[in-house]
Amino acid sequence: MDKPRSHNEASDAVRLAMAVFRLRSRIRIEAGLRSTGIPISQLAVLGRIIDEGPTTAAALAASEHVTQQAIAQSLATLKQRGLVQKQADPSDGRKSLVTATAAGRKLRESLTVSREEWLTRAIDAAVKPEERPLLQEVIELLERIADVELHHGGEIR
Protein backbone atom coordinates (compact mmCIF):
# COMPACT_ATOMS: atom_id res chain seq x y z
CA MET A 1 0.00 0.00 0.00
CA ASP A 2 1.33 3.43 -0.92
CA LYS A 3 2.08 5.72 1.97
CA PRO A 4 0.88 9.29 1.56
CA ARG A 5 3.63 11.71 0.59
CA SER A 6 4.17 14.86 2.53
CA HIS A 7 4.05 18.18 0.73
CA ASN A 8 7.82 18.58 1.24
CA GLU A 9 8.62 15.17 -0.33
CA ALA A 10 6.54 16.01 -3.41
CA SER A 11 8.09 19.47 -3.60
CA ASP A 12 11.57 17.97 -3.30
CA ALA A 13 10.81 15.58 -6.16
CA VAL A 14 9.58 18.42 -8.38
CA ARG A 15 12.50 20.68 -7.47
CA LEU A 16 14.99 17.87 -8.14
CA ALA A 17 13.40 17.10 -11.51
CA MET A 18 13.46 20.76 -12.51
CA ALA A 19 17.05 21.26 -11.35
CA VAL A 20 18.24 18.20 -13.28
CA PHE A 21 16.28 19.31 -16.36
CA ARG A 22 17.72 22.84 -16.22
CA LEU A 23 21.28 21.59 -15.68
CA ARG A 24 20.96 19.09 -18.52
CA SER A 25 19.62 21.78 -20.87
CA ARG A 26 22.38 24.17 -19.88
CA ILE A 27 25.06 21.54 -20.41
CA ARG A 28 23.69 20.88 -23.90
CA ILE A 29 23.78 24.57 -24.75
CA GLU A 30 27.26 25.15 -23.31
CA ALA A 31 28.66 22.03 -24.98
CA GLY A 32 27.64 23.42 -28.35
CA LEU A 33 25.01 20.79 -29.08
CA ARG A 34 22.57 23.37 -30.41
CA SER A 35 25.23 24.99 -32.60
CA THR A 36 25.74 21.71 -34.49
CA GLY A 37 22.18 21.82 -35.82
CA ILE A 38 22.01 18.08 -35.19
CA PRO A 39 19.12 16.90 -33.01
CA ILE A 40 20.14 15.37 -29.69
CA SER A 41 18.53 12.08 -30.73
CA GLN A 42 20.90 11.84 -33.70
CA LEU A 43 23.88 12.72 -31.53
CA ALA A 44 22.79 9.93 -29.17
CA VAL A 45 22.77 7.51 -32.11
CA LEU A 46 26.25 8.71 -33.14
CA GLY A 47 27.45 8.22 -29.56
CA ARG A 48 26.07 4.70 -29.43
CA ILE A 49 27.79 3.83 -32.72
CA ILE A 50 31.09 5.16 -31.37
CA ASP A 51 30.70 3.41 -28.01
CA GLU A 52 29.55 0.05 -29.35
CA GLY A 53 31.50 -0.11 -32.59
CA PRO A 54 30.14 -1.28 -35.93
CA THR A 55 26.45 -2.14 -35.64
CA THR A 56 23.35 -2.68 -37.73
CA ALA A 57 20.44 -0.30 -38.09
CA ALA A 58 18.16 -2.92 -36.50
CA ALA A 59 20.40 -3.18 -33.44
CA LEU A 60 20.49 0.61 -33.15
CA ALA A 61 16.70 0.84 -33.36
CA ALA A 62 16.34 -1.75 -30.60
CA SER A 63 18.91 -0.13 -28.32
CA GLU A 64 17.50 3.38 -28.86
CA HIS A 65 13.90 2.14 -28.45
CA VAL A 66 12.76 3.63 -31.74
CA THR A 67 11.42 2.27 -35.01
CA GLN A 68 13.68 1.15 -37.81
CA GLN A 69 12.22 3.98 -39.90
CA ALA A 70 13.32 6.54 -37.29
CA ILE A 71 16.83 5.06 -37.22
CA ALA A 72 16.96 5.04 -41.01
CA GLN A 73 16.15 8.77 -41.04
CA SER A 74 18.77 9.51 -38.37
CA LEU A 75 21.41 7.47 -40.16
CA ALA A 76 20.62 9.14 -43.48
CA THR A 77 21.18 12.57 -41.93
CA LEU A 78 24.34 11.49 -40.12
CA LYS A 79 25.67 9.92 -43.32
CA GLN A 80 24.83 13.03 -45.35
CA ARG A 81 26.83 15.10 -42.85
CA GLY A 82 29.77 12.70 -43.16
CA LEU A 83 29.55 11.51 -39.55
CA VAL A 84 28.81 7.83 -40.23
CA GLN A 85 29.37 5.38 -43.05
CA LYS A 86 27.86 2.06 -44.04
CA GLN A 87 29.71 -1.00 -45.25
CA ALA A 88 28.75 -4.59 -45.98
CA ASP A 89 28.76 -6.91 -42.97
CA PRO A 90 31.64 -9.35 -43.62
CA SER A 91 29.75 -12.17 -41.89
CA ASP A 92 26.44 -11.54 -43.70
CA GLY A 93 26.59 -9.65 -46.99
CA ARG A 94 22.83 -8.96 -46.85
CA LYS A 95 23.35 -6.63 -43.89
CA SER A 96 25.17 -3.32 -43.57
CA LEU A 97 27.26 -2.24 -40.63
CA VAL A 98 27.27 1.40 -39.55
CA THR A 99 30.48 2.95 -38.23
CA ALA A 100 31.47 6.45 -37.19
CA THR A 101 33.79 8.39 -39.47
CA ALA A 102 36.78 10.36 -38.25
CA ALA A 103 34.61 13.50 -38.52
CA GLY A 104 31.93 11.87 -36.36
CA ARG A 105 34.46 10.94 -33.69
CA LYS A 106 36.00 14.42 -33.79
CA LEU A 107 32.58 16.07 -33.38
CA ARG A 108 31.70 13.93 -30.39
CA GLU A 109 35.08 14.56 -28.77
CA SER A 110 34.78 18.32 -29.19
CA LEU A 111 31.28 18.30 -27.67
CA THR A 112 32.51 16.20 -24.74
CA VAL A 113 35.46 18.53 -24.10
CA SER A 114 33.23 21.63 -24.29
CA ARG A 115 30.73 20.09 -21.87
CA GLU A 116 33.39 19.09 -19.36
CA GLU A 117 35.17 22.46 -19.56
CA TRP A 118 31.96 24.41 -18.97
CA LEU A 119 30.81 22.16 -16.13
CA THR A 120 34.20 22.37 -14.41
CA ARG A 121 34.14 26.18 -14.65
CA ALA A 122 30.53 26.30 -13.41
CA ILE A 123 31.34 24.10 -10.42
CA ASP A 124 34.39 26.23 -9.62
CA ALA A 125 32.23 29.38 -9.77
CA ALA A 126 29.26 28.06 -7.80
CA VAL A 127 30.70 25.61 -5.26
CA LYS A 128 32.87 26.89 -2.42
CA PRO A 129 35.91 24.76 -1.52
CA GLU A 130 34.31 23.78 1.78
CA GLU A 131 31.21 22.58 -0.12
CA ARG A 132 33.17 20.12 -2.29
CA PRO A 133 32.60 17.17 0.10
CA LEU A 134 28.86 17.96 0.00
CA LEU A 135 28.98 17.99 -3.81
CA GLN A 136 30.55 14.52 -3.73
CA GLU A 137 27.71 13.30 -1.49
CA VAL A 138 25.10 14.84 -3.79
CA ILE A 139 26.67 13.16 -6.81
CA GLU A 140 26.56 9.80 -5.01
CA LEU A 141 22.89 10.37 -4.07
CA LEU A 142 21.98 11.27 -7.65
CA GLU A 143 23.77 8.16 -8.94
CA ARG A 144 21.84 6.02 -6.44
CA ILE A 145 18.53 7.61 -7.43
CA ALA A 146 19.32 7.06 -11.11
CA ASP A 147 20.05 3.37 -10.45
CA VAL A 148 16.86 2.61 -8.48
CA GLU A 149 14.42 0.27 -10.16
CA LEU A 150 10.91 0.45 -8.74
CA HIS A 151 7.91 -1.83 -9.14
CA HIS A 152 4.60 -0.17 -9.91
CA GLY A 153 3.74 -0.23 -6.20
CA GLY A 154 6.87 1.74 -5.35
CA GLU A 155 8.92 -1.11 -3.84
CA ILE A 156 12.56 -1.34 -4.83
CA ARG A 157 13.36 -4.38 -6.97
C-alpha positions as CSV (number, residue, x, y, z in Angstrom):
1,M,0.0,0.0,0.0
2,D,1.3,3.4,-0.9
3,K,2.1,5.7,2.0
4,P,0.9,9.3,1.6
5,R,3.6,11.7,0.6
6,S,4.2,14.9,2.5
7,H,4.0,18.2,0.7
8,N,7.8,18.6,1.2
9,E,8.6,15.2,-0.3
10,A,6.5,16.0,-3.4
11,S,8.1,19.5,-3.6
12,D,11.6,18.0,-3.3
13,A,10.8,15.6,-6.2
14,V,9.6,18.4,-8.4
15,R,12.5,20.7,-7.5
16,L,15.0,17.9,-8.1
17,A,13.4,17.1,-11.5
18,M,13.5,20.8,-12.5
19,A,17.0,21.3,-11.4
20,V,18.2,18.2,-13.3
21,F,16.3,19.3,-16.4
22,R,17.7,22.8,-16.2
23,L,21.3,21.6,-15.7
24,R,21.0,19.1,-18.5
25,S,19.6,21.8,-20.9
26,R,22.4,24.2,-19.9
27,I,25.1,21.5,-20.4
28,R,23.7,20.9,-23.9
29,I,23.8,24.6,-24.7
30,E,27.3,25.2,-23.3
31,A,28.7,22.0,-25.0
32,G,27.6,23.4,-28.3
33,L,25.0,20.8,-29.1
34,R,22.6,23.4,-30.4
35,S,25.2,25.0,-32.6
36,T,25.7,21.7,-34.5
37,G,22.2,21.8,-35.8
38,I,22.0,18.1,-35.2
39,P,19.1,16.9,-33.0
40,I,20.1,15.4,-29.7
41,S,18.5,12.1,-30.7
42,Q,20.9,11.8,-33.7
43,L,23.9,12.7,-31.5
44,A,22.8,9.9,-29.2
45,V,22.8,7.5,-32.1
46,L,26.2,8.7,-33.1
47,G,27.5,8.2,-29.6
48,R,26.1,4.7,-29.4
49,I,27.8,3.8,-32.7
50,I,31.1,5.2,-31.4
51,D,30.7,3.4,-28.0
52,E,29.5,0.0,-29.3
53,G,31.5,-0.1,-32.6
54,P,30.1,-1.3,-35.9
55,T,26.5,-2.1,-35.6
56,T,23.3,-2.7,-37.7
57,A,20.4,-0.3,-38.1
58,A,18.2,-2.9,-36.5
59,A,20.4,-3.2,-33.4
60,L,20.5,0.6,-33.2
61,A,16.7,0.8,-33.4
62,A,16.3,-1.7,-30.6
63,S,18.9,-0.1,-28.3
64,E,17.5,3.4,-28.9
65,H,13.9,2.1,-28.4
66,V,12.8,3.6,-31.7
67,T,11.4,2.3,-35.0
68,Q,13.7,1.2,-37.8
69,Q,12.2,4.0,-39.9
70,A,13.3,6.5,-37.3
71,I,16.8,5.1,-37.2
72,A,17.0,5.0,-41.0
73,Q,16.2,8.8,-41.0
74,S,18.8,9.5,-38.4
75,L,21.4,7.5,-40.2
76,A,20.6,9.1,-43.5
77,T,21.2,12.6,-41.9
78,L,24.3,11.5,-40.1
79,K,25.7,9.9,-43.3
80,Q,24.8,13.0,-45.3
81,R,26.8,15.1,-42.8
82,G,29.8,12.7,-43.2
83,L,29.6,11.5,-39.5
84,V,28.8,7.8,-40.2
85,Q,29.4,5.4,-43.0
86,K,27.9,2.1,-44.0
87,Q,29.7,-1.0,-45.3
88,A,28.8,-4.6,-46.0
89,D,28.8,-6.9,-43.0
90,P,31.6,-9.4,-43.6
91,S,29.8,-12.2,-41.9
92,D,26.4,-11.5,-43.7
93,G,26.6,-9.6,-47.0
94,R,22.8,-9.0,-46.9
95,K,23.4,-6.6,-43.9
96,S,25.2,-3.3,-43.6
97,L,27.3,-2.2,-40.6
98,V,27.3,1.4,-39.5
99,T,30.5,2.9,-38.2
100,A,31.5,6.4,-37.2
101,T,33.8,8.4,-39.5
102,A,36.8,10.4,-38.2
103,A,34.6,13.5,-38.5
104,G,31.9,11.9,-36.4
105,R,34.5,10.9,-33.7
106,K,36.0,14.4,-33.8
107,L,32.6,16.1,-33.4
108,R,31.7,13.9,-30.4
109,E,35.1,14.6,-28.8
110,S,34.8,18.3,-29.2
111,L,31.3,18.3,-27.7
112,T,32.5,16.2,-24.7
113,V,35.5,18.5,-24.1
114,S,33.2,21.6,-24.3
115,R,30.7,20.1,-21.9
116,E,33.4,19.1,-19.4
117,E,35.2,22.5,-19.6
118,W,32.0,24.4,-19.0
119,L,30.8,22.2,-16.1
120,T,34.2,22.4,-14.4
121,R,34.1,26.2,-14.6
122,A,30.5,26.3,-13.4
123,I,31.3,24.1,-10.4
124,D,34.4,26.2,-9.6
125,A,32.2,29.4,-9.8
126,A,29.3,28.1,-7.8
127,V,30.7,25.6,-5.3
128,K,32.9,26.9,-2.4
129,P,35.9,24.8,-1.5
130,E,34.3,23.8,1.8
131,E,31.2,22.6,-0.1
132,R,33.2,20.1,-2.3
133,P,32.6,17.2,0.1
134,L,28.9,18.0,0.0
135,L,29.0,18.0,-3.8
136,Q,30.6,14.5,-3.7
137,E,27.7,13.3,-1.5
138,V,25.1,14.8,-3.8
139,I,26.7,13.2,-6.8
140,E,26.6,9.8,-5.0
141,L,22.9,10.4,-4.1
142,L,22.0,11.3,-7.7
143,E,23.8,8.2,-8.9
144,R,21.8,6.0,-6.4
145,I,18.5,7.6,-7.4
146,A,19.3,7.1,-11.1
147,D,20.0,3.4,-10.4
148,V,16.9,2.6,-8.5
149,E,14.4,0.3,-10.2
150,L,10.9,0.4,-8.7
151,H,7.9,-1.8,-9.1
152,H,4.6,-0.2,-9.9
153,G,3.7,-0.2,-6.2
154,G,6.9,1.7,-5.3
155,E,8.9,-1.1,-3.8
156,I,12.6,-1.3,-4.8
157,R,13.4,-4.4,-7.0
